[in-house]
Amino acid sequence: MSKEAKGREATKIVLMPSFWNHVVFTLKVLTPFVHVLRLVDGERKVALGYIYEAMEKAKETIMKSFSNNESKYKDVFTINDNRWTCQLHF
C-alpha cells in the first residue's frame, strides 16, 4: 500500500469492482471501433464500401458483446451515428 494520500486513493479506486466494470465496458465498445479506425488510417486507401462494412461489423460485435441488450450500447451508437452522419457519410 502507498503511504501517500494520492496513492491510497488510486489504490482504492483500482480495487473497486465498478472501476473494472467501466474498463470492461470501454473495451467492449472501443475495440471494434479501433479496428475500423486502423482500417481507415492504413497506408493503402480503402474503398468506402469496406469502411461501411467494417462499421456495421463493429456495431454487430458490440451488440453481441452485450448480448443484444440495447440499453448497454444505445447511447454509444447514438453518438457514433451522429458523427457518422455528420462527418463520414457522403
PyMOL Python script that loads the backbone (N, CA, C, O; Angstrom):
from pymol import cmd

cmd.read_pdbstr("""\
ATOM      1  N   MET A   1       0.833  -1.178   0.000  1.00  0.00           N
ATOM      2  CA  MET A   1       0.000   0.000   0.000  1.00  0.00           C
ATOM      3  C   MET A   1       0.879   1.243   0.000  1.00  0.00           C
ATOM      4  O   MET A   1       1.967   1.272   0.575  1.00  0.00           O
ATOM      5  N   SER A   2       0.374   2.244  -0.653  1.00  0.00           N
ATOM      6  CA  SER A   2       1.084   3.504  -0.693  1.00  0.00           C
ATOM      7  C   SER A   2       0.941   4.238   0.633  1.00  0.00           C
ATOM      8  O   SER A   2      -0.039   4.081   1.361  1.00  0.00           O
ATOM      9  N   LYS A   3       1.942   5.033   0.912  1.00  0.00           N
ATOM     10  CA  LYS A   3       1.909   5.818   2.151  1.00  0.00           C
ATOM     11  C   LYS A   3       1.345   7.214   1.914  1.00  0.00           C
ATOM     12  O   LYS A   3       0.983   7.914   2.860  1.00  0.00           O
ATOM     13  N   GLU A   4       1.271   7.613   0.643  1.00  0.00           N
ATOM     14  CA  GLU A   4       0.753   8.949   0.333  1.00  0.00           C
ATOM     15  C   GLU A   4      -0.753   8.883   0.067  1.00  0.00           C
ATOM     16  O   GLU A   4      -1.276   7.857  -0.368  1.00  0.00           O
ATOM     17  N   ALA A   5      -1.427   9.979   0.332  1.00  0.00           N
ATOM     18  CA  ALA A   5      -2.882  10.040   0.177  1.00  0.00           C
ATOM     19  C   ALA A   5      -3.308   9.756  -1.265  1.00  0.00           C
ATOM     20  O   ALA A   5      -4.274   9.027  -1.493  1.00  0.00           O
ATOM     21  N   LYS A   6      -2.602  10.321  -2.230  1.00  0.00           N
ATOM     22  CA  LYS A   6      -2.960  10.097  -3.638  1.00  0.00           C
ATOM     23  C   LYS A   6      -2.792   8.630  -4.016  1.00  0.00           C
ATOM     24  O   LYS A   6      -3.602   8.077  -4.760  1.00  0.00           O
ATOM     25  N   GLY A   7      -1.761   8.018  -3.512  1.00  0.00           N
ATOM     26  CA  GLY A   7      -1.535   6.603  -3.787  1.00  0.00           C
ATOM     27  C   GLY A   7      -2.607   5.727  -3.167  1.00  0.00           C
ATOM     28  O   GLY A   7      -3.071   4.772  -3.789  1.00  0.00           O
ATOM     29  N   ARG A   8      -2.998   6.044  -1.954  1.00  0.00           N
ATOM     30  CA  ARG A   8      -4.066   5.289  -1.295  1.00  0.00           C
ATOM     31  C   ARG A   8      -5.383   5.454  -2.046  1.00  0.00           C
ATOM     32  O   ARG A   8      -6.137   4.495  -2.212  1.00  0.00           O
ATOM     33  N   GLU A   9      -5.655   6.681  -2.500  1.00  0.00           N
ATOM     34  CA  GLU A   9      -6.889   6.938  -3.247  1.00  0.00           C
ATOM     35  C   GLU A   9      -6.879   6.174  -4.577  1.00  0.00           C
ATOM     36  O   GLU A   9      -7.889   5.589  -4.966  1.00  0.00           O
ATOM     37  N   ALA A  10      -5.739   6.182  -5.269  1.00  0.00           N
ATOM     38  CA  ALA A  10      -5.631   5.443  -6.535  1.00  0.00           C
ATOM     39  C   ALA A  10      -5.834   3.949  -6.300  1.00  0.00           C
ATOM     40  O   ALA A  10      -6.535   3.291  -7.069  1.00  0.00           O
ATOM     41  N   THR A  11      -5.237   3.419  -5.262  1.00  0.00           N
ATOM     42  CA  THR A  11      -5.398   2.008  -4.922  1.00  0.00           C
ATOM     43  C   THR A  11      -6.854   1.690  -4.634  1.00  0.00           C
ATOM     44  O   THR A  11      -7.376   0.670  -5.085  1.00  0.00           O
ATOM     45  N   LYS A  12      -7.507   2.566  -3.882  1.00  0.00           N
ATOM     46  CA  LYS A  12      -8.920   2.373  -3.538  1.00  0.00           C
ATOM     47  C   LYS A  12      -9.778   2.311  -4.805  1.00  0.00           C
ATOM     48  O   LYS A  12     -10.668   1.468  -4.919  1.00  0.00           O
ATOM     49  N   ILE A  13      -9.508   3.198  -5.741  1.00  0.00           N
ATOM     50  CA  ILE A  13     -10.280   3.237  -6.995  1.00  0.00           C
ATOM     51  C   ILE A  13     -10.049   1.976  -7.815  1.00  0.00           C
ATOM     52  O   ILE A  13     -10.999   1.365  -8.304  1.00  0.00           O
ATOM     53  N   VAL A  14      -8.794   1.589  -7.965  1.00  0.00           N
ATOM     54  CA  VAL A  14      -8.468   0.433  -8.794  1.00  0.00           C
ATOM     55  C   VAL A  14      -9.012  -0.866  -8.203  1.00  0.00           C
ATOM     56  O   VAL A  14      -9.272  -1.818  -8.939  1.00  0.00           O
ATOM     57  N   LEU A  15      -9.179  -0.914  -6.928  1.00  0.00           N
ATOM     58  CA  LEU A  15      -9.714  -2.120  -6.287  1.00  0.00           C
ATOM     59  C   LEU A  15     -11.243  -2.185  -6.299  1.00  0.00           C
ATOM     60  O   LEU A  15     -11.820  -3.201  -5.910  1.00  0.00           O
ATOM     61  N   MET A  16     -11.890  -1.128  -6.734  1.00  0.00           N
ATOM     62  CA  MET A  16     -13.355  -1.097  -6.772  1.00  0.00           C
ATOM     63  C   MET A  16     -13.874  -1.896  -7.971  1.00  0.00           C
ATOM     64  O   MET A  16     -13.402  -1.689  -9.089  1.00  0.00           O
ATOM     65  N   PRO A  17     -14.827  -2.797  -7.765  1.00  0.00           N
ATOM     66  CA  PRO A  17     -15.403  -3.545  -8.885  1.00  0.00           C
ATOM     67  C   PRO A  17     -16.021  -2.632  -9.948  1.00  0.00           C
ATOM     68  O   PRO A  17     -15.966  -2.950 -11.136  1.00  0.00           O
ATOM     69  N   SER A  18     -16.600  -1.521  -9.544  1.00  0.00           N
ATOM     70  CA  SER A  18     -17.215  -0.616 -10.520  1.00  0.00           C
ATOM     71  C   SER A  18     -16.182  -0.049 -11.487  1.00  0.00           C
ATOM     72  O   SER A  18     -16.484   0.178 -12.658  1.00  0.00           O
ATOM     73  N   PHE A  19     -14.961   0.180 -10.999  1.00  0.00           N
ATOM     74  CA  PHE A  19     -13.886   0.661 -11.875  1.00  0.00           C
ATOM     75  C   PHE A  19     -13.648  -0.352 -12.988  1.00  0.00           C
ATOM     76  O   PHE A  19     -13.573   0.013 -14.162  1.00  0.00           O
ATOM     77  N   TRP A  20     -13.530  -1.625 -12.616  1.00  0.00           N
ATOM     78  CA  TRP A  20     -13.252  -2.665 -13.605  1.00  0.00           C
ATOM     79  C   TRP A  20     -14.457  -2.916 -14.506  1.00  0.00           C
ATOM     80  O   TRP A  20     -14.283  -3.286 -15.667  1.00  0.00           O
ATOM     81  N   ASN A  21     -15.666  -2.723 -14.003  1.00  0.00           N
ATOM     82  CA  ASN A  21     -16.845  -2.825 -14.866  1.00  0.00           C
ATOM     83  C   ASN A  21     -16.804  -1.757 -15.950  1.00  0.00           C
ATOM     84  O   ASN A  21     -17.164  -2.015 -17.099  1.00  0.00           O
ATOM     85  N   HIS A  22     -16.365  -0.557 -15.582  1.00  0.00           N
ATOM     86  CA  HIS A  22     -16.233   0.518 -16.571  1.00  0.00           C
ATOM     87  C   HIS A  22     -15.130   0.205 -17.576  1.00  0.00           C
ATOM     88  O   HIS A  22     -15.272   0.504 -18.761  1.00  0.00           O
ATOM     89  N   VAL A  23     -14.050  -0.384 -17.121  1.00  0.00           N
ATOM     90  CA  VAL A  23     -12.964  -0.771 -18.031  1.00  0.00           C
ATOM     91  C   VAL A  23     -13.470  -1.799 -19.039  1.00  0.00           C
ATOM     92  O   VAL A  23     -13.214  -1.669 -20.236  1.00  0.00           O
ATOM     93  N   VAL A  24     -14.177  -2.807 -18.573  1.00  0.00           N
ATOM     94  CA  VAL A  24     -14.712  -3.837 -19.463  1.00  0.00           C
ATOM     95  C   VAL A  24     -15.673  -3.219 -20.472  1.00  0.00           C
ATOM     96  O   VAL A  24     -15.608  -3.534 -21.660  1.00  0.00           O
ATOM     97  N   PHE A  25     -16.560  -2.347 -20.014  1.00  0.00           N
ATOM     98  CA  PHE A  25     -17.492  -1.670 -20.914  1.00  0.00           C
ATOM     99  C   PHE A  25     -16.732  -0.906 -21.994  1.00  0.00           C
ATOM    100  O   PHE A  25     -17.047  -1.006 -23.180  1.00  0.00           O
ATOM    101  N   THR A  26     -15.742  -0.151 -21.574  1.00  0.00           N
ATOM    102  CA  THR A  26     -14.960   0.656 -22.511  1.00  0.00           C
ATOM    103  C   THR A  26     -14.277  -0.218 -23.553  1.00  0.00           C
ATOM    104  O   THR A  26     -14.287   0.113 -24.739  1.00  0.00           O
ATOM    105  N   LEU A  27     -13.692  -1.316 -23.134  1.00  0.00           N
ATOM    106  CA  LEU A  27     -13.027  -2.219 -24.070  1.00  0.00           C
ATOM    107  C   LEU A  27     -14.018  -2.852 -25.041  1.00  0.00           C
ATOM    108  O   LEU A  27     -13.727  -2.982 -26.230  1.00  0.00           O
ATOM    109  N   LYS A  28     -15.175  -3.243 -24.544  1.00  0.00           N
ATOM    110  CA  LYS A  28     -16.187  -3.839 -25.414  1.00  0.00           C
ATOM    111  C   LYS A  28     -16.653  -2.870 -26.491  1.00  0.00           C
ATOM    112  O   LYS A  28     -16.925  -3.270 -27.623  1.00  0.00           O
ATOM    113  N   VAL A  29     -16.742  -1.605 -26.136  1.00  0.00           N
ATOM    114  CA  VAL A  29     -17.229  -0.598 -27.078  1.00  0.00           C
ATOM    115  C   VAL A  29     -16.121  -0.116 -28.012  1.00  0.00           C
ATOM    116  O   VAL A  29     -16.329  -0.019 -29.221  1.00  0.00           O
ATOM    117  N   LEU A  30     -14.966   0.181 -27.469  1.00  0.00           N
ATOM    118  CA  LEU A  30     -13.936   0.830 -28.266  1.00  0.00           C
ATOM    119  C   LEU A  30     -13.107  -0.111 -29.144  1.00  0.00           C
ATOM    120  O   LEU A  30     -12.642   0.300 -30.207  1.00  0.00           O
ATOM    121  N   THR A  31     -12.915  -1.342 -28.728  1.00  0.00           N
ATOM    122  CA  THR A  31     -12.074  -2.252 -29.513  1.00  0.00           C
ATOM    123  C   THR A  31     -12.575  -2.419 -30.951  1.00  0.00           C
ATOM    124  O   THR A  31     -11.773  -2.307 -31.878  1.00  0.00           O
ATOM    125  N   PRO A  32     -13.868  -2.682 -31.174  1.00  0.00           N
ATOM    126  CA  PRO A  32     -14.325  -2.791 -32.570  1.00  0.00           C
ATOM    127  C   PRO A  32     -14.168  -1.488 -33.352  1.00  0.00           C
ATOM    128  O   PRO A  32     -13.848  -1.520 -34.541  1.00  0.00           O
ATOM    129  N   PHE A  33     -14.384  -0.357 -32.713  1.00  0.00           N
ATOM    130  CA  PHE A  33     -14.219   0.922 -33.408  1.00  0.00           C
ATOM    131  C   PHE A  33     -12.756   1.199 -33.733  1.00  0.00           C
ATOM    132  O   PHE A  33     -12.454   1.797 -34.765  1.00  0.00           O
ATOM    133  N   VAL A  34     -11.863   0.778 -32.877  1.00  0.00           N
ATOM    134  CA  VAL A  34     -10.428   0.952 -33.147  1.00  0.00           C
ATOM    135  C   VAL A  34     -10.034   0.160 -34.387  1.00  0.00           C
ATOM    136  O   VAL A  34      -9.212   0.618 -35.180  1.00  0.00           O
ATOM    137  N   HIS A  35     -10.613  -1.020 -34.559  1.00  0.00           N
ATOM    138  CA  HIS A  35     -10.327  -1.803 -35.765  1.00  0.00           C
ATOM    139  C   HIS A  35     -10.745  -1.043 -37.024  1.00  0.00           C
ATOM    140  O   HIS A  35     -10.041  -1.077 -38.034  1.00  0.00           O
ATOM    141  N   VAL A  36     -11.879  -0.365 -36.967  1.00  0.00           N
ATOM    142  CA  VAL A  36     -12.334   0.436 -38.108  1.00  0.00           C
ATOM    143  C   VAL A  36     -11.377   1.599 -38.337  1.00  0.00           C
ATOM    144  O   VAL A  36     -11.007   1.883 -39.477  1.00  0.00           O
ATOM    145  N   LEU A  37     -10.979   2.268 -37.274  1.00  0.00           N
ATOM    146  CA  LEU A  37     -10.051   3.391 -37.412  1.00  0.00           C
ATOM    147  C   LEU A  37      -8.723   2.957 -38.010  1.00  0.00           C
ATOM    148  O   LEU A  37      -8.141   3.677 -38.821  1.00  0.00           O
ATOM    149  N   ARG A  38      -8.245   1.794 -37.619  1.00  0.00           N
ATOM    150  CA  ARG A  38      -6.990   1.284 -38.179  1.00  0.00           C
ATOM    151  C   ARG A  38      -7.139   1.009 -39.674  1.00  0.00           C
ATOM    152  O   ARG A  38      -6.203   1.227 -40.442  1.00  0.00           O
ATOM    153  N   LEU A  39      -8.305   0.535 -40.083  1.00  0.00           N
ATOM    154  CA  LEU A  39      -8.574   0.292 -41.494  1.00  0.00           C
ATOM    155  C   LEU A  39      -8.540   1.608 -42.270  1.00  0.00           C
ATOM    156  O   LEU A  39      -7.937   1.692 -43.340  1.00  0.00           O
ATOM    157  N   VAL A  40      -9.183   2.616 -41.727  1.00  0.00           N
ATOM    158  CA  VAL A  40      -9.256   3.925 -42.380  1.00  0.00           C
ATOM    159  C   VAL A  40      -7.896   4.607 -42.415  1.00  0.00           C
ATOM    160  O   VAL A  40      -7.566   5.298 -43.379  1.00  0.00           O
ATOM    161  N   ASP A  41      -7.111   4.410 -41.364  1.00  0.00           N
ATOM    162  CA  ASP A  41      -5.837   5.110 -41.234  1.00  0.00           C
ATOM    163  C   ASP A  41      -4.662   4.326 -41.819  1.00  0.00           C
ATOM    164  O   ASP A  41      -3.510   4.722 -41.639  1.00  0.00           O
ATOM    165  N   GLY A  42      -4.929   3.251 -42.497  1.00  0.00           N
ATOM    166  CA  GLY A  42      -3.866   2.419 -43.052  1.00  0.00           C
ATOM    167  C   GLY A  42      -3.128   3.101 -44.196  1.00  0.00           C
ATOM    168  O   GLY A  42      -3.528   4.158 -44.681  1.00  0.00           O
ATOM    169  N   GLU A  43      -2.059   2.475 -44.602  1.00  0.00           N
ATOM    170  CA  GLU A  43      -1.232   3.009 -45.689  1.00  0.00           C
ATOM    171  C   GLU A  43      -1.976   3.034 -47.022  1.00  0.00           C
ATOM    172  O   GLU A  43      -1.868   3.995 -47.783  1.00  0.00           O
ATOM    173  N   ARG A  44      -2.716   1.993 -47.293  1.00  0.00           N
ATOM    174  CA  ARG A  44      -3.424   1.954 -48.575  1.00  0.00           C
ATOM    175  C   ARG A  44      -4.830   2.527 -48.416  1.00  0.00           C
ATOM    176  O   ARG A  44      -5.446   2.431 -47.354  1.00  0.00           O
ATOM    177  N   LYS A  45      -5.306   3.108 -49.470  1.00  0.00           N
ATOM    178  CA  LYS A  45      -6.651   3.681 -49.459  1.00  0.00           C
ATOM    179  C   LYS A  45      -7.674   2.556 -49.579  1.00  0.00           C
ATOM    180  O   LYS A  45      -7.581   1.711 -50.470  1.00  0.00           O
ATOM    181  N   VAL A  46      -8.633   2.554 -48.688  1.00  0.00           N
ATOM    182  CA  VAL A  46      -9.663   1.532 -48.657  1.00  0.00           C
ATOM    183  C   VAL A  46     -10.931   2.099 -49.272  1.00  0.00           C
ATOM    184  O   VAL A  46     -11.315   3.236 -48.997  1.00  0.00           O
ATOM    185  N   ALA A  47     -11.574   1.300 -50.102  1.00  0.00           N
ATOM    186  CA  ALA A  47     -12.825   1.741 -50.725  1.00  0.00           C
ATOM    187  C   ALA A  47     -13.865   2.001 -49.645  1.00  0.00           C
ATOM    188  O   ALA A  47     -13.892   1.326 -48.616  1.00  0.00           O
ATOM    189  N   LEU A  48     -14.706   2.974 -49.887  1.00  0.00           N
ATOM    190  CA  LEU A  48     -15.715   3.379 -48.912  1.00  0.00           C
ATOM    191  C   LEU A  48     -16.631   2.221 -48.523  1.00  0.00           C
ATOM    192  O   LEU A  48     -17.084   2.144 -47.381  1.00  0.00           O
ATOM    193  N   GLY A  49     -16.903   1.326 -49.464  1.00  0.00           N
ATOM    194  CA  GLY A  49     -17.745   0.177 -49.172  1.00  0.00           C
ATOM    195  C   GLY A  49     -17.172  -0.697 -48.064  1.00  0.00           C
ATOM    196  O   GLY A  49     -17.919  -1.229 -47.243  1.00  0.00           O
ATOM    197  N   TYR A  50     -15.848  -0.847 -48.039  1.00  0.00           N
ATOM    198  CA  TYR A  50     -15.203  -1.638 -46.988  1.00  0.00           C
ATOM    199  C   TYR A  50     -15.333  -0.946 -45.629  1.00  0.00           C
ATOM    200  O   TYR A  50     -15.465  -1.602 -44.595  1.00  0.00           O
ATOM    201  N   ILE A  51     -15.294   0.365 -45.650  1.00  0.00           N
ATOM    202  CA  ILE A  51     -15.440   1.115 -44.399  1.00  0.00           C
ATOM    203  C   ILE A  51     -16.854   0.962 -43.853  1.00  0.00           C
ATOM    204  O   ILE A  51     -17.040   0.752 -42.654  1.00  0.00           O
ATOM    205  N   TYR A  52     -17.854   1.067 -44.733  1.00  0.00           N
ATOM    206  CA  TYR A  52     -19.243   0.850 -44.313  1.00  0.00           C
ATOM    207  C   TYR A  52     -19.400  -0.541 -43.712  1.00  0.00           C
ATOM    208  O   TYR A  52     -19.996  -0.705 -42.648  1.00  0.00           O
ATOM    209  N   GLU A  53     -18.856  -1.542 -44.407  1.00  0.00           N
ATOM    210  CA  GLU A  53     -18.957  -2.925 -43.929  1.00  0.00           C
ATOM    211  C   GLU A  53     -18.252  -3.096 -42.586  1.00  0.00           C
ATOM    212  O   GLU A  53     -18.775  -3.749 -41.684  1.00  0.00           O
ATOM    213  N   ALA A  54     -17.067  -2.508 -42.457  1.00  0.00           N
ATOM    214  CA  ALA A  54     -16.318  -2.613 -41.199  1.00  0.00           C
ATOM    215  C   ALA A  54     -17.086  -1.961 -40.052  1.00  0.00           C
ATOM    216  O   ALA A  54     -17.087  -2.478 -38.935  1.00  0.00           O
ATOM    217  N   MET A  55     -17.734  -0.839 -40.319  1.00  0.00           N
ATOM    218  CA  MET A  55     -18.501  -0.166 -39.276  1.00  0.00           C
ATOM    219  C   MET A  55     -19.704  -1.012 -38.859  1.00  0.00           C
ATOM    220  O   MET A  55     -20.015  -1.107 -37.672  1.00  0.00           O
ATOM    221  N   GLU A  56     -20.374  -1.621 -39.822  1.00  0.00           N
ATOM    222  CA  GLU A  56     -21.503  -2.488 -39.493  1.00  0.00           C
ATOM    223  C   GLU A  56     -21.054  -3.701 -38.685  1.00  0.00           C
ATOM    224  O   GLU A  56     -21.725  -4.100 -37.733  1.00  0.00           O
ATOM    225  N   LYS A  57     -19.925  -4.281 -39.063  1.00  0.00           N
ATOM    226  CA  LYS A  57     -19.394  -5.421 -38.307  1.00  0.00           C
ATOM    227  C   LYS A  57     -18.994  -4.995 -36.895  1.00  0.00           C
ATOM    228  O   LYS A  57     -19.195  -5.742 -35.937  1.00  0.00           O
ATOM    229  N   ALA A  58     -18.430  -3.804 -36.771  1.00  0.00           N
ATOM    230  CA  ALA A  58     -18.058  -3.296 -35.444  1.00  0.00           C
ATOM    231  C   ALA A  58     -19.299  -3.172 -34.568  1.00  0.00           C
ATOM    232  O   ALA A  58     -19.285  -3.572 -33.403  1.00  0.00           O
ATOM    233  N   LYS A  59     -20.359  -2.622 -35.124  1.00  0.00           N
ATOM    234  CA  LYS A  59     -21.590  -2.463 -34.357  1.00  0.00           C
ATOM    235  C   LYS A  59     -22.196  -3.823 -33.992  1.00  0.00           C
ATOM    236  O   LYS A  59     -22.720  -3.992 -32.890  1.00  0.00           O
ATOM    237  N   GLU A  60     -22.126  -4.782 -34.905  1.00  0.00           N
ATOM    238  CA  GLU A  60     -22.615  -6.124 -34.606  1.00  0.00           C
ATOM    239  C   GLU A  60     -21.804  -6.757 -33.477  1.00  0.00           C
ATOM    240  O   GLU A  60     -22.361  -7.402 -32.590  1.00  0.00           O
ATOM    241  N   THR A  61     -20.506  -6.570 -33.516  1.00  0.00           N
ATOM    242  CA  THR A  61     -19.633  -7.103 -32.472  1.00  0.00           C
ATOM    243  C   THR A  61     -19.984  -6.504 -31.117  1.00  0.00           C
ATOM    244  O   THR A  61     -20.033  -7.208 -30.108  1.00  0.00           O
ATOM    245  N   ILE A  62     -20.223  -5.215 -31.108  1.00  0.00           N
ATOM    246  CA  ILE A  62     -20.594  -4.539 -29.859  1.00  0.00           C
ATOM    247  C   ILE A  62     -21.932  -5.075 -29.353  1.00  0.00           C
ATOM    248  O   ILE A  62     -22.081  -5.361 -28.165  1.00  0.00           O
ATOM    249  N   MET A  63     -22.893  -5.209 -30.247  1.00  0.00           N
ATOM    250  CA  MET A  63     -24.204  -5.727 -29.833  1.00  0.00           C
ATOM    251  C   MET A  63     -24.071  -7.128 -29.237  1.00  0.00           C
ATOM    252  O   MET A  63     -24.667  -7.423 -28.201  1.00  0.00           O
ATOM    253  N   LYS A  64     -23.302  -7.976 -29.881  1.00  0.00           N
ATOM    254  CA  LYS A  64     -23.112  -9.342 -29.379  1.00  0.00           C
ATOM    255  C   LYS A  64     -22.400  -9.352 -28.036  1.00  0.00           C
ATOM    256  O   LYS A  64     -22.721 -10.161 -27.165  1.00  0.00           O
ATOM    257  N   SER A  65     -21.434  -8.457 -27.866  1.00  0.00           N
ATOM    258  CA  SER A  65     -20.678  -8.451 -26.609  1.00  0.00           C
ATOM    259  C   SER A  65     -21.551  -8.049 -25.425  1.00  0.00           C
ATOM    260  O   SER A  65     -21.217  -8.339 -24.276  1.00  0.00           O
ATOM    261  N   PHE A  66     -22.665  -7.384 -25.704  1.00  0.00           N
ATOM    262  CA  PHE A  66     -23.619  -7.018 -24.660  1.00  0.00           C
ATOM    263  C   PHE A  66     -24.894  -7.854 -24.750  1.00  0.00           C
ATOM    264  O   PHE A  66     -25.940  -7.459 -24.234  1.00  0.00           O
ATOM    265  N   SER A  67     -24.803  -9.006 -25.407  1.00  0.00           N
ATOM    266  CA  SER A  67     -25.946  -9.927 -25.559  1.00  0.00           C
ATOM    267  C   SER A  67     -27.188  -9.229 -26.093  1.00  0.00           C
ATOM    268  O   SER A  67     -28.307  -9.508 -25.663  1.00  0.00           O
ATOM    269  N   ASN A  68     -26.977  -8.323 -27.030  1.00  0.00           N
ATOM    270  CA  ASN A  68     -28.056  -7.564 -27.674  1.00  0.00           C
ATOM    271  C   ASN A  68     -28.914  -6.772 -26.691  1.00  0.00           C
ATOM    272  O   ASN A  68     -30.075  -6.477 -26.974  1.00  0.00           O
ATOM    273  N   ASN A  69     -28.347  -6.430 -25.544  1.00  0.00           N
ATOM    274  CA  ASN A  69     -29.046  -5.592 -24.566  1.00  0.00           C
ATOM    275  C   ASN A  69     -28.836  -4.134 -24.981  1.00  0.00           C
ATOM    276  O   ASN A  69     -27.841  -3.509 -24.613  1.00  0.00           O
ATOM    277  N   GLU A  70     -29.780  -3.610 -25.744  1.00  0.00           N
ATOM    278  CA  GLU A  70     -29.643  -2.287 -26.359  1.00  0.00           C
ATOM    279  C   GLU A  70     -29.378  -1.182 -25.345  1.00  0.00           C
ATOM    280  O   GLU A  70     -28.703  -0.203 -25.666  1.00  0.00           O
ATOM    281  N   SER A  71     -29.887  -1.318 -24.152  1.00  0.00           N
ATOM    282  CA  SER A  71     -29.685  -0.270 -23.152  1.00  0.00           C
ATOM    283  C   SER A  71     -28.203  -0.086 -22.812  1.00  0.00           C
ATOM    284  O   SER A  71     -27.801   0.978 -22.343  1.00  0.00           O
ATOM    285  N   LYS A  72     -27.398  -1.115 -23.047  1.00  0.00           N
ATOM    286  CA  LYS A  72     -25.964  -1.042 -22.728  1.00  0.00           C
ATOM    287  C   LYS A  72     -25.182  -0.233 -23.765  1.00  0.00           C
ATOM    288  O   LYS A  72     -24.179   0.396 -23.424  1.00  0.00           O
ATOM    289  N   TYR A  73     -25.626  -0.242 -25.025  1.00  0.00           N
ATOM    290  CA  TYR A  73     -24.850   0.393 -26.085  1.00  0.00           C
ATOM    291  C   TYR A  73     -25.613   1.472 -26.861  1.00  0.00           C
ATOM    292  O   TYR A  73     -25.056   2.077 -27.778  1.00  0.00           O
ATOM    293  N   LYS A  74     -26.852   1.716 -26.513  1.00  0.00           N
ATOM    294  CA  LYS A  74     -27.689   2.658 -27.257  1.00  0.00           C
ATOM    295  C   LYS A  74     -27.063   4.055 -27.328  1.00  0.00           C
ATOM    296  O   LYS A  74     -26.998   4.649 -28.404  1.00  0.00           O
ATOM    297  N   ASP A  75     -26.608   4.575 -26.200  1.00  0.00           N
ATOM    298  CA  ASP A  75     -26.027   5.922 -26.182  1.00  0.00           C
ATOM    299  C   ASP A  75     -24.765   6.002 -27.037  1.00  0.00           C
ATOM    300  O   ASP A  75     -24.536   6.997 -27.725  1.00  0.00           O
ATOM    301  N   VAL A  76     -23.956   4.957 -26.989  1.00  0.00           N
ATOM    302  CA  VAL A  76     -22.727   4.932 -27.786  1.00  0.00           C
ATOM    303  C   VAL A  76     -23.081   4.930 -29.273  1.00  0.00           C
ATOM    304  O   VAL A  76     -22.458   5.642 -30.061  1.00  0.00           O
ATOM    305  N   PHE A  77     -24.074   4.137 -29.655  1.00  0.00           N
ATOM    306  CA  PHE A  77     -24.480   4.092 -31.059  1.00  0.00           C
ATOM    307  C   PHE A  77     -25.054   5.425 -31.513  1.00  0.00           C
ATOM    308  O   PHE A  77     -24.832   5.840 -32.650  1.00  0.00           O
ATOM    309  N   THR A  78     -25.778   6.089 -30.648  1.00  0.00           N
ATOM    310  CA  THR A  78     -26.339   7.399 -31.000  1.00  0.00           C
ATOM    311  C   THR A  78     -25.213   8.393 -31.289  1.00  0.00           C
ATOM    312  O   THR A  78     -25.255   9.118 -32.283  1.00  0.00           O
ATOM    313  N   ILE A  79     -24.221   8.419 -30.425  1.00  0.00           N
ATOM    314  CA  ILE A  79     -23.074   9.314 -30.635  1.00  0.00           C
ATOM    315  C   ILE A  79     -22.359   8.945 -31.924  1.00  0.00           C
ATOM    316  O   ILE A  79     -22.053   9.818 -32.736  1.00  0.00           O
ATOM    317  N   ASN A  80     -22.095   7.676 -32.116  1.00  0.00           N
ATOM    318  CA  ASN A  80     -21.393   7.217 -33.313  1.00  0.00           C
ATOM    319  C   ASN A  80     -22.182   7.543 -34.578  1.00  0.00           C
ATOM    320  O   ASN A  80     -21.622   8.048 -35.551  1.00  0.00           O
ATOM    321  N   ASP A  81     -23.474   7.257 -34.564  1.00  0.00           N
ATOM    322  CA  ASP A  81     -24.303   7.509 -35.745  1.00  0.00           C
ATOM    323  C   ASP A  81     -24.377   8.996 -36.083  1.00  0.00           C
ATOM    324  O   ASP A  81     -24.377   9.368 -37.256  1.00  0.00           O
ATOM    325  N   ASN A  82     -24.441   9.841 -35.061  1.00  0.00           N
ATOM    326  CA  ASN A  82     -24.445  11.281 -35.313  1.00  0.00           C
ATOM    327  C   ASN A  82     -23.144  11.734 -35.954  1.00  0.00           C
ATOM    328  O   ASN A  82     -23.159  12.546 -36.880  1.00  0.00           O
ATOM    329  N   ARG A  83     -22.027  11.220 -35.476  1.00  0.00           N
ATOM    330  CA  ARG A  83     -20.728  11.581 -36.063  1.00  0.00           C
ATOM    331  C   ARG A  83     -20.618  11.044 -37.479  1.00  0.00           C
ATOM    332  O   ARG A  83     -20.139  11.735 -38.378  1.00  0.00           O
ATOM    333  N   TRP A  84     -21.065   9.806 -37.673  1.00  0.00           N
ATOM    334  CA  TRP A  84     -21.003   9.183 -38.982  1.00  0.00           C
ATOM    335  C   TRP A  84     -21.804  10.000 -39.992  1.00  0.00           C
ATOM    336  O   TRP A  84     -21.330  10.287 -41.091  1.00  0.00           O
ATOM    337  N   THR A  85     -23.015  10.366 -39.609  1.00  0.00           N
ATOM    338  CA  THR A  85     -23.869  11.143 -40.493  1.00  0.00           C
ATOM    339  C   THR A  85     -23.281  12.508 -40.784  1.00  0.00           C
ATOM    340  O   THR A  85     -23.300  12.981 -41.920  1.00  0.00           O
ATOM    341  N   CYS A  86     -22.757  13.135 -39.740  1.00  0.00           N
ATOM    342  CA  CYS A  86     -22.237  14.493 -39.861  1.00  0.00           C
ATOM    343  C   CYS A  86     -20.922  14.564 -40.637  1.00  0.00           C
ATOM    344  O   CYS A  86     -20.750  15.455 -41.469  1.00  0.00           O
ATOM    345  N   GLN A  87     -19.999  13.649 -40.381  1.00  0.00           N
ATOM    346  CA  GLN A  87     -18.644  13.783 -40.931  1.00  0.00           C
ATOM    347  C   GLN A  87     -18.248  12.740 -41.972  1.00  0.00           C
ATOM    348  O   GLN A  87     -17.464  13.043 -42.871  1.00  0.00           O
ATOM    349  N   LEU A  88     -18.768  11.531 -41.872  1.00  0.00           N
ATOM    350  CA  LEU A  88     -18.256  10.474 -42.725  1.00  0.00           C
ATOM    351  C   LEU A  88     -19.194  10.059 -43.832  1.00  0.00           C
ATOM    352  O   LEU A  88     -18.752   9.496 -44.834  1.00  0.00           O
ATOM    353  N   HIS A  89     -20.449  10.317 -43.682  1.00  0.00           N
ATOM    354  CA  HIS A  89     -21.428   9.881 -44.671  1.00  0.00           C
ATOM    355  C   HIS A  89     -21.511  10.913 -45.792  1.00  0.00           C
ATOM    356  O   HIS A  89     -21.815  12.083 -45.563  1.00  0.00           O
ATOM    357  N   PHE A  90     -21.238  10.460 -46.977  1.00  0.00           N
ATOM    358  CA  PHE A  90     -21.224  11.389 -48.114  1.00  0.00           C
ATOM    359  C   PHE A  90     -22.515  11.344 -48.867  1.00  0.00           C
ATOM    360  O   PHE A  90     -22.679  12.061 -49.854  1.00  0.00           O
TER     361      PHE A  90
END
""", "prot")
cmd.dss("prot")
cmd.show_as("cartoon", "prot")
cmd.util.cbc("prot")
cmd.orient("prot")
